[in-house]
Amino acid sequence: MWKDPIVEEVRAERRRHAKEFDFDLVRIFESLKSRERQHPDRLVSRPPRRPAATKKSA
């Protein structure tokens, strides 16, 4: 099976980051939020959208 090297690199970094915080989701989340606060210029905000209406079949 072919493996994408970019995907593998991202997964390796994710594992490294999780291991740094003993796989504690609360601590991982706090770390990521801290990084966001350090670099607000790198975040993208988009206004909320209404879901598209779907037609029901008769």
PyMOL commands that set and color helices and strands:
alter all, ss='L'
color gray80, all
select helices_A, chain A and resi 5-20+25-38+40-42
alter helices_A, ss='H'
color red, helices_A
deselect
rebuild
show_as cartoon
